[in-house]
Amino acid sequence: MNRILPLLLALLAAFVPVPAAAERIRDLGQFEGLRANQLTGYGVVVGLAGTGDNNLQYVTEAMRGVSGRLGLQLPPGVSPILRNAAAVIVTAELPPFAKPGQRIDITVSTLGQALSLRGGALILTPLYGADGQIYAMAQGNVALGGLGVTGRDGSQLTVNVATVGRIADGATVERAVATGFDRPGPLRFNLHQADFLTASRVRDAINARWPGIAAIADGVSIELALPQGNDVRSALMAEIEMLAVTPAPVAARVIVNSRTGTVVINDAVRLSPAAVSHGKLVIRIDENPAVVQPEPFSRGQTAIEESSDITINERADRVAYMPGAASLSEIVDALNLLGVGASDLVVILESLKQAGALQAEMVVL
């Protein structure tokens, strides 16, 4: 039997059917407006030991701007060789309620052909939001978890990734983002996944504690009529997040990773009776070149005569009957009877889905 099937069987058998457990409301979604915002900026890392960019116009122009701000003007026509500097893209996430003066972590990634950022320092760099406004200023020493070296003969040695680093607390927040927390009117709680049953259970759990304050807006959002005042509203939001709710059963899905051949089936999948026949066509080509020698004392030359042997073998599989299955373990047993590899199993599952025997959604990654 294919060695992949026992591993797949053990993986799927681990997902034994269990009743849905209650979860905190805070794990099912989040309040509207309380989200992180992405920041990005373009900067220069200096102080590298010859591992920076050697021919990148962005770095040259950036260094001219930096030197100009410091009062140093480079002569016209002078193009400095900046092997100790590298152009980088700086990214960060601005958490909700971040206030000016607070610090956030940043990630620094090379833009050109720099070999490593080890030992470098990021020059003061503004970080912009999607609206084009500056929300933070970044600067600091880059910390790496990788190593990259190159020899004179072109040989290279790389450990992890040496062209991406982080700076803990490397940016200072300069502008706060409005969350709408203190605006008048109802506040919305948005589920991570749209589901009317889960939304109705969240509404019922909240109304059971505070009657009449929650109403369903759609399959994702629950509107909350909370009293005004940041102190009272914050206390109610904290209590709402800790309420226990049993979410709706998950939808039946079969997840297929086409690159690795991984197949994951959840417990909601059902299988109707079906007959499956899966044959394999194997084509084999054997090359047996032969050396041909000329006759003695002739003017002929030694030559190679090609000889190819092509064989085709089609495995005659019998039709396999797959009984209906109402549980995950039964589905695993039925699929295991086919005795096929993971790649063939993907094709069979897709065919069962098209035939209407597999009651699940196929998600191909």
Secondary structure, DSSP 8 states (H G I E B T S, - for coil): --THHHHHHHHHHTS-------EEGGGTEEETT---EEEEEEEEEE--SS-S-SS-HHHHHHHHHHHHHTT----TT-----TTEEEEEEEEEE-TT--TT-EEEEEEEESSS----TT-EEEEEEEE-TTS-EEEEEEEE-B-S-EEEE-TTS-EEEES-SSEEEEEEEEEE-S----STTSSS-EEEEESS--HHHHHHHHHHHHHHSTT-EEE-SSSEEEE---SSHHHHHHHHHHHHT-EE-------EEEEETTTTEEEE-TT-EE--EEE----EEEEEEE--EEE---TTSS---EEE--EEEEEEE-----EEE--BSSHHHHHHHHHTT---HHHHHHHHHHHHHHT-EESEEEE-
